[in-house]
Each structure stands twice: as C-alpha cells, then as structure tokens.
Amino acid sequence: MRKALVSSVALAIAMLQNAAPASASSPNVAAVNRCNTQVVDESYARIRDYDRKSPGTGTGDLMRRFAAIADVLTTLREEREIVDSLCSTDAARAPLFAEIAASIAWALTLEADIAGALNTSCPAAQKALPTMMLADAWLAMANVINENNGTVPPLFADTIAKVRTRAATVGLTLPAWSDTSRYWSDNVAATAKKEAATCPSPTPPPA
C-alpha cells in the first residue's frame, strides 16, 4: 500500500514537471490573457461603491476610507503599467487607459472630500490638501485626452463634472486640457504644501 502511494506521488510530480515547460513556453498567450478589463473594472466598481456609501464622520472612519481608496489607487497605477507592457496595440490599450484615468480621477476626488473633512480645524489645510488631489485628478484625465488629440472619452463625463464642482469649492482654476501638464500640477502642489504647512498637523501629511 505504501509503495503504491509513493509511486502515485512520484507519478504526479513527474506529470507536473513535464507540464511546466509547455506553460513557460507560451508567454504570448499569458500576455494576451492578462490584457483584459478585469482588474480595471473591479477597481472602477470599488470606487463607485465608495462614492455611494458614506465613510462616516469620525476620524478613524475617515482615515480607514482614505486608506482603502489609496489602496485602489495603487492597484490602478500598477495596472496601467501592466496594460502598457502587455497590451500590444493602441486599440487594446486606449479603452483601458481611459477607464483607469477616470477611476483614478474619481478616487482622488473622493480623497479630496475626506481630506477636507479631516482638516476642518485648520482652513489652510482644508483647502490646500483637496487642491493638490484635484489637480492630480485633472491631470490624470488630461494625459489621456492629450494623447488622443483632444478627444474626451465619454466615460469621463461624470468624473469631469465631479472634479469641476470640487475645484470651484476650493478655488482651483482648472486649465484647458491642452494646457494641463505635470508642470502645472507640480506648481499647484508646491503652493498647496506651503499653505498646509501653516497648520500644526495636516491630515494626511502632504507628500
């Protein structure tokens, strides 16, 4: 009985070893299978779900929601790099880039709301931190639009409206898409950081 069991285990190991080269020899198949909307769609859905559900009003609740959104942002940014590497054509990449940008911008807008709520005790940070996040949200969409010769993906409509509304609240002037750049966003961030630094302990601390 024991001899038969050992033989069965040995046979299973041999089968796995023999199968490994076949899997390793087909990276193109793996790349094609990975170039899909699954991760992007899931992240998109999570952000919309967070928008529908209030994070609560306590500092702990707000910080937990902020961290959860930050986790989605990390996933989206990593996924953009994966899509750029594995999707072989512009036609395959373009809709994924658009959905990623829309989700990133929406997520940053939600983080801006939370940052404002966390800093009610210091108006400078209450305005400055959301300003930084909204500038990054606008840039995320502008990058896609400018790469596509000014064409605005229909998916951006709701997100653009959300960013514009929040930007007006904090007094952030949003440039035309063609004038939106990392240089503009960095300048907004530099000014905002100086303003936030006048507060004892802005939450979250500006990076």
C-alpha positions as CSV (number, residue, x, y, z in Angstrom):
1,M,0.0,0.0,0.0
2,R,2.8,2.4,1.0
3,K,4.7,1.5,-2.2
4,A,1.7,2.2,-4.3
5,L,1.2,5.6,-2.6
6,V,4.8,6.6,-3.2
7,S,4.5,5.6,-6.8
8,S,1.4,7.7,-7.2
9,V,3.1,10.8,-5.7
10,A,6.2,10.3,-7.9
11,L,4.0,10.0,-11.0
12,A,2.1,13.2,-10.1
13,I,5.4,15.1,-9.6
14,A,6.7,13.8,-12.9
15,M,3.5,15.0,-14.7
16,L,3.8,18.4,-13.2
17,Q,7.4,18.7,-14.2
18,N,6.6,17.6,-17.7
19,A,3.8,20.1,-18.0
20,A,5.9,23.1,-16.8
21,P,7.9,23.7,-20.0
22,A,4.7,23.9,-22.0
23,S,3.3,26.7,-19.8
24,A,6.6,28.5,-19.7
25,S,7.0,28.4,-23.5
26,S,3.8,30.3,-24.2
27,P,4.4,33.9,-22.7
28,N,2.4,35.4,-25.5
29,V,-0.7,33.5,-24.5
30,A,-0.3,34.7,-20.9
31,A,0.2,38.3,-22.0
32,V,-3.0,38.2,-24.2
33,N,-5.0,36.7,-21.4
34,R,-3.7,39.4,-18.9
35,C,-4.6,42.2,-21.3
36,N,-8.2,42.5,-20.2
37,T,-10.5,44.7,-18.2
38,Q,-11.0,42.5,-15.1
39,V,-8.8,44.4,-12.6
40,V,-9.7,47.8,-14.1
41,D,-13.5,47.0,-13.9
42,E,-13.2,45.8,-10.3
43,S,-11.3,48.9,-9.3
44,Y,-13.8,51.1,-11.1
45,A,-16.7,49.4,-9.3
46,R,-15.0,49.7,-5.9
47,I,-14.5,53.5,-6.3
48,R,-18.2,53.9,-7.3
49,D,-19.2,51.8,-4.4
50,Y,-17.2,54.0,-2.0
51,D,-18.9,57.1,-3.5
52,R,-22.3,55.6,-2.8
53,K,-21.5,54.7,0.8
54,S,-20.7,57.3,3.4
55,P,-17.4,56.7,5.1
56,G,-18.8,58.0,8.4
57,T,-17.8,61.2,10.3
58,G,-15.3,60.0,12.9
59,T,-11.6,60.5,12.3
60,G,-11.0,56.7,12.4
61,D,-13.7,56.1,9.8
62,L,-12.4,58.8,7.5
63,M,-8.8,57.6,7.7
64,R,-9.9,54.0,7.0
65,R,-11.8,55.0,4.0
66,F,-8.9,57.2,2.8
67,A,-6.5,54.2,3.1
68,A,-9.0,52.0,1.3
69,I,-9.1,54.4,-1.6
70,A,-5.4,54.8,-1.6
71,D,-5.1,51.0,-2.0
72,V,-7.3,51.1,-5.1
73,L,-5.2,54.0,-6.5
74,T,-2.1,51.8,-6.1
75,T,-3.8,49.0,-7.9
76,L,-4.9,51.2,-10.7
77,R,-1.4,52.8,-11.2
78,E,0.2,49.3,-11.2
79,E,-2.4,48.1,-13.7
80,R,-1.6,50.9,-16.1
81,E,2.0,49.8,-16.2
82,I,0.9,46.2,-16.8
83,V,-1.5,47.3,-19.6
84,D,1.2,49.4,-21.2
85,S,3.6,46.4,-21.1
86,L,1.2,43.6,-22.1
87,C,-1.4,45.1,-24.5
88,S,0.3,45.0,-27.8
89,T,-1.8,47.6,-29.7
90,D,-3.0,51.1,-29.2
91,A,-6.6,49.9,-29.8
92,A,-6.3,47.4,-26.9
93,R,-4.7,49.9,-24.6
94,A,-6.8,53.0,-25.2
95,P,-10.1,52.0,-23.5
96,L,-8.2,50.5,-20.6
97,F,-6.2,53.7,-20.2
98,A,-9.4,55.8,-20.3
99,E,-11.1,53.7,-17.6
100,I,-8.0,53.7,-15.4
101,A,-7.8,57.5,-15.7
102,A,-11.5,58.0,-15.0
103,S,-11.2,55.8,-11.9
104,I,-8.0,57.5,-10.6
105,A,-9.6,60.9,-11.0
106,W,-12.8,59.8,-9.2
107,A,-10.8,58.2,-6.4
108,L,-8.7,61.4,-6.0
109,T,-11.9,63.4,-5.8
110,L,-13.2,61.2,-3.0
111,E,-9.9,61.5,-1.2
112,A,-10.2,65.3,-1.6
113,D,-13.5,65.2,0.1
114,I,-12.1,63.2,3.0
115,A,-9.0,65.4,3.3
116,G,-11.4,68.4,3.6
117,A,-13.4,66.7,6.3
118,L,-10.3,65.7,8.3
119,N,-8.9,69.3,8.4
120,T,-11.9,71.4,9.5
121,S,-9.8,72.7,12.4
122,C,-7.4,74.4,10.0
123,P,-8.9,76.1,6.9
124,A,-5.5,76.3,5.2
125,A,-5.1,72.5,5.1
126,Q,-8.8,72.0,4.5
127,K,-8.4,73.9,1.2
128,A,-4.8,73.0,0.3
129,L,-4.9,69.2,0.5
130,P,-8.0,68.8,-1.6
131,T,-6.5,71.3,-4.1
132,M,-3.5,69.0,-4.6
133,M,-5.6,65.9,-5.1
134,L,-8.0,67.6,-7.6
135,A,-5.1,68.9,-9.6
136,D,-3.8,65.3,-9.9
137,A,-7.3,64.2,-10.8
138,W,-7.5,66.7,-13.7
139,L,-4.0,65.7,-14.9
140,A,-4.9,62.0,-14.9
141,M,-7.7,62.7,-17.4
142,A,-5.8,65.4,-19.4
143,N,-3.0,62.9,-20.1
144,V,-5.4,60.6,-21.8
145,I,-7.2,63.4,-23.7
146,N,-4.0,65.0,-24.9
147,E,-2.6,61.6,-26.0
148,N,-5.7,61.3,-28.1
149,N,-5.5,64.7,-29.8
150,G,-8.1,66.3,-27.6
151,T,-10.8,63.6,-27.8
152,V,-12.6,63.3,-24.5
153,P,-13.7,59.7,-23.7
154,P,-17.5,59.6,-22.9
155,L,-16.6,57.7,-19.8
156,F,-15.0,60.9,-18.4
157,A,-18.3,62.9,-18.3
158,D,-19.4,62.2,-14.7
159,T,-15.8,62.5,-13.4
160,I,-15.1,65.8,-15.1
161,A,-18.3,67.2,-13.6
162,K,-17.3,66.0,-10.1
163,V,-13.8,67.4,-10.3
164,R,-15.0,70.8,-11.6
165,T,-17.5,71.1,-8.8
166,R,-14.9,70.3,-6.1
167,A,-12.3,72.6,-7.8
168,A,-14.7,75.5,-7.7
169,T,-15.3,74.9,-4.0
170,V,-11.6,75.2,-3.1
171,G,-10.9,78.0,-5.7
172,L,-8.8,75.9,-8.0
173,T,-8.7,77.1,-11.6
174,L,-8.7,74.2,-14.0
175,P,-6.8,74.8,-17.2
176,A,-7.8,73.7,-20.7
177,W,-6.8,70.1,-21.4
178,S,-4.1,71.2,-23.7
179,D,-2.6,73.4,-21.0
180,T,-2.7,70.8,-18.3
181,S,0.6,69.2,-17.6
182,R,2.7,67.7,-14.8
183,Y,4.5,71.1,-14.5
184,W,1.1,72.8,-13.8
185,S,0.2,70.1,-11.3
186,D,3.5,70.3,-9.5
187,N,3.2,74.1,-9.2
188,V,-0.3,73.7,-7.7
189,A,1.1,71.1,-5.2
190,A,4.1,73.3,-4.2
191,T,1.8,76.2,-3.4
192,A,-0.6,73.9,-1.6
193,K,2.1,72.3,0.5
194,K,3.2,75.7,1.7
195,E,-0.3,76.6,2.8
196,A,-0.8,73.3,4.5
197,A,2.5,73.7,6.4
198,T,0.9,76.6,8.3
199,C,-1.3,74.0,10.1
200,P,0.1,72.1,13.1
201,S,-0.6,68.6,11.7
202,P,-2.5,68.4,8.4
203,T,-4.1,65.0,7.7
204,P,-2.9,63.2,5.7
205,P,0.5,65.0,5.6
206,P,1.2,66.3,2.1
207,A,3.7,64.1,0.3
